């Protein structure tokens, strides 16, 4: 048995995404996580604002 927990944070900065690509990425991450937990476990999906300093 696997528990899915979604933690949504309010007041996040908006982001432009391709809905089908985001769905596909989340689906693949969840499938990979599920496959590594043959005895069950918990998958947590959490939203948050993150600032990245990128060196180019």
N, C-alpha and C positions, 0 to 999 in steps of 0.2 A: 504494500500500500504506500502510495506517495501522496503527500500533502502539498498542495499548491497554495502559496501565500502571496498576495499582491499588496504591496505597501505603496500607496499613492500619496505623494506630498503635494499640498496645495500651494498656489502662488508661484509655480515654476515659470521660468522664462520660456517663451514660445520657441518652437523649433520647426523648421520645414523638413518634412520627411516624405518619402514615397511610401504610402501606406502598405502596399503589397511587399515591398522590400523589408519594412520593419516587421511585418507579420511573419515573413519567411525567416528573418534572423531570430526572432523570439521562438518560433517553432523549432528551429534547428538547435538552439541552445537548450530548450526544454527536453527535446528528444535525447540529446547527448547526455544531459544530466540524468534523465530517467534511466538510460542504458548503463550508467555507472553505479546505480543503486538497485541491485537485484533483490535486496532484502527490504526495500522501502526506504523512505527518508522524506526530506522536505525540500522543495524548490521554492525560493523566495525571489520575486521580481519586485525591485524597488526603484522608484523614480527619485531623482535629486538633481539639483543644479551643480555642475562641476566646471571649474575654470582650469583650462590647460595652458601652460606656457610652452609654446612650440618653438624650437630653434630651427630655423630654416637656413 
